[in-house]
Amino acid sequence: MFFFYDDETEANEVSNYSEATFESIKHINEYGQEFWYARELQEALEYAEWRNFYKVICKAMESCENAEIGTYEHFVEVNKTSVMPNGGERVIEDYELSRYACYPGTVAAGGNGAYGNNHYESEGYI
């Protein structure tokens, strides 16, 4: 999805939407560090399936490695439980992403990351 703006008002609306979206899914750990769950970011970027967004995460991790930036502090693999329709639970893979990790992820997402790119640019992270 790409966005074309006729005037500044529409651009500001997308920027405000993105800030609200990304800040609303932000978490703070016990050390006061902010992070985002990859599966929540997947939904915000409108990916229907984890397997497709997982490829985006892998590309973002590769981008960090190519830049000689350690992925261990920006992409923390975690396991979560998901409730099944029959009442059971299953363990699913997820990642805790730093703010920095979210940006390469949104870039790797291409057009789906348009909201994310606007957010990180407006916040001065890129």
Order of alpha helices (4+ residues) and beta strands (2+ residues): alpha-beta-beta-alpha-alpha-beta-beta-alpha-alpha
